[in-house]
């Protein structure tokens, strides 16, 4: 290929081209503060106005149109959340669903699969909910970025059934319950049938396959209990999450 010949040749012309390319890639110009600072300020103002218009007049109304019920001060970010399938979204007061999240409802297992999110809960960017029956998130919960929560496996364990495109067995669809004051770290995975007890903390990257007792810290794959969290300190921050 021509690109490979230019990259490998020792002829003076390809060497000149490579030198010119390195020069272009290393170019840098001074940024006089008297010019750049006002330009940066103007850019930030324009961006803030654009984001405000996008959020208030487009993204939030679009998401609210999917909700069967939503409370006061429901806020989204400046992206359209991905909502697939038909189900019931029940959102409480003062809920923030940040960034761009995914909400998938599977009609194969329930007439009205339901996702309920309680008051004062924050859902981070990139969080994915897959609802076959019911997922419940309590009040004052914090769900970090990239968390995956699902109550159905999506595909059957039997390879023949998978090849035939059949859904998972109904008994494999088990509701997920996240009780009040739970904190789930980044990129954690919550599997079907799990209950996260009140005030529990799931460390980043954990895979939770079994239910978690209230006021404990779990971590790992599969997640296991590391220590109890004193109830009078349950709201304190936990390093490394």
N, C-alpha and C positions, 0 to 999 in steps of 0.2 A: 504493500500500500504506500501511497505517496507520503502519508504522515510518518510512517516508520522509516522510510528512506531519509526524510529530512531530519528525523530524530537521531539517526545512527550515522549518517554520512559525515566524513571528514573533509569533504569538499569545502572550499572557502565560502560558497554562497549559502549552503545550509547552515554552516557555522555562524554566518552573519545573521541569518534569520533567527537562529536560536538566541544569539546575543541580544538582538533587538527585542525579542519576546520577553527575555528576562528583564530588560530595562523597563519595558512597559509595565510588567507586573510589579516592579519595585518602585514605580513612581509615587511620589508623595509631595503634596504642596502645602505651604504654610497656611494657617488659618487665623488671620488677624481677628482678634476678639471684637474689635470695633465693628466688624462686618458680620462675623459668624454668630455672636451672641444674640443680636436682634433677629437674625434669620431663624435661629433655633427657637427663640421665643415665639415668633410668628407661627412657625411650624407646629409647636405644641398647642397653641391656641386653636389653630385650624383643626388639628387632630382631635382635640377635646370636644369641639363643637360637632365634628362629624360623628364621633363615637356617641355623644349624647343623643343626636338625632337618630342614629342607627338603633341604639338600645331602646329609647323611649317610644319611638314611633314605628319600629319594624320588629326588632327581635323579641322584645317582651310581649307585645300583642300577639305575635305569631305563636309563641309558646303558650300563652294563656288560652288561646283558642283550642288547644288540645286538652286543657284541664276541665274535668267535670266540676271541680271546685277549687278555688284558690283564695287565700286570705289576703290581708293587708300587707303592703310593702313586699310583694314578690318581685325579686330583681333577678335579671339575667345579665349576661355580658353582651358584647357587641357581635356575637355570632349566633347563627340560627342553630339551635339544638336539633339533633337528628332524632325524629320520632317516627317509628315504623310500627305498623299494625294498629289494631284497635283495642283500646283498654281504657281503664279509668285512672286518671291522674288526680290525686287528692293532695293539695298543697296547703300547708298551714300559714300562719302569719309570720312575717319577717323572715322569710326563707330566701336564701341566695343560691342560685344555681349558676356557677361561674363558668367562664370559658365556653367550650363546646362539648356537650355531653350527649350520650346516646341512650335512647329509651326504646326498647324493642318489646313488643307485646306479641305473644304466641297464642293464637286462637284455638290451637289444637287441643288444649287441656281444659280450658274454662271459657264460658260464654263472655265473661268480663274480667280478664286478668287485671289486677289492681296494684298500683304503686301508691303508697301513702307516705308522705313526708311531713313530719311534725313541725311545730313552731320553732323559730330561731335556729334552724338547722342550716348549715353551709355545705354545699356539694361542690367539690373542686373540679377544675377543668379536666376533661378526658375521662370522667367517670362513666361507666357503662352499666346500665340496668337491663337485664333480660328477665321478663316477667311472664311466666306461664300460668301461675295461679295468683300468688300474692307476695309482695315484698313490703314490709312495714319499717319505716325509719322513724325513730322517736323524736323527742324534743331536745333542743340544745346539742345536737350531734355535729361533729366535724368530720367530713369525709374528704380526704386529701385528693390530690390529683392522680389520675390514672387508675382509680380503684375499679374493680370488676365485681359486680354482685349479680348472681343469677339463682333462680329457684328451679331451673330445669336444665338438664344436660344438653338439650338441643338435638342430640342424635342418640339412637339406641345403642346399647353395648354390643348387641348381636351384629356381626359384620354383614350377614345376609340382609337383615332389615335395613342397614345403612345403605347397601347397594340398591335396594328397592325404594329408597327415599322415604321410608316410614319414620314417623316421629318417635321420640322416646316413649317408653311405657309410662302410663299415668302414675304408677306407684313410685317412679323415679322423680316425679315433680313434687317438691316439698317446700312449703313456704319458708321464707327467711324473715326473721324478726330482729331488728336492731333497736334495742331499748334506749331510754333517755340517756343523755350525757356520754355517749360513746364517741371515741376518737379512733378513726381508722387511718393508718399511715399510708403514704404514697405506694401505689401499685400493689396494694394488698388484694387478695382474691377471696371472696366469701362464697362458699359453695352451698348447694341446696340443702335445706333442712336445718341450717345453722341459726341459733339464737345467740346474739351477743348481749350479755347481761348488762344491766345498768352500770354506767361509769367505767366500763371496761375499755382497755386500750389495745389496739392491734398494731404492732410494729410494722414499719414499712417493708413491703415485699413479702409479707407473710401469706401463707395459703391456709385458710381456716376451713377445716373439714368437719369439725365437731363443735358443738355448742360451747360457749365460753361463760364461765361464772361471772356474777357481778363483781366489779371493782378488782379486776386482776389485769395484769399485763401479759399478753401472749405474743410470741414471735417464732418465726421459723417456718419450714416447709417439711412436714405439716406443722402448723402452729401448736406450740405447747406453752403451758403456763410458766412464766419466769418468776413472778413474784406477785404478792397481793398489793393493792393500792389502798392505803389508809383512807377511810371515807372522808375524814376531815381535810384530806389533801387531794381529793379526787380530781379537783380542777387544776392542780399544779401541772406545770409542763414536765414532760418526760424527755430527757436528752436522747438524741439519736433517732427521733421519729420524724 
